[in-house]
Amino acid sequence: MADNSRTRLGDNWERAVVRSLSSYFQSRGVNIPIIRPRVIPGADYAQFDILTDVVDYKYRIALECKSFSSDFLPYSVSCSGDSQIVRQTMYLEETCRRGYMVILYRGVRNEGYLLPWDVVLSHVELGGLDINFIRNKGIGLVKCGSEYLIPGDIDL
């Protein structure tokens, strides 16, 4: 029998991000449909985990969710290598979406970060991201109980 604990952790993180994104938009008085395309059979969304399903370009975003516990998040593990990052970047350009990597660092204390896609791309040649870089360049999510909230003063 396969160990599905890693999959459950990823699903839980994705669900937490969806709730966080919903709360963020609701606090602005905007009702934005949020989808997890992986659960739609046969859908090809360049392997992003979460998308907003809206016509207004202001709110069109795509999120790649990652969770790790070491001090380095390698792309080979997190994104199936550079080719996935290239496909995802092309998808963002073709659909006029802004991209983010949403990262849960499971260290001494769990920390959540939102990293703009252009920052992720700027470090592709390094083969991944280290936690200090993520802390310095990412937008820290506010931990509230078991939830992670997107700070109200940022503009997605």
Secondary structure, 3 states (H helix, E strand, C coil): CCCCHHHHHHHHHHHHHHHHHHHHHHHCCCCCCEECHHHCCCCCCCCCCEEECCCCHHHCEEEEEEEECCCEEEHHHHCCCHHHHHHHHHHHHHHCCEEEEEEEEECCCEEEEEEEHHHHHCCHHHCEEEHHHHHHHCEECEEECCEEECCCCCCC
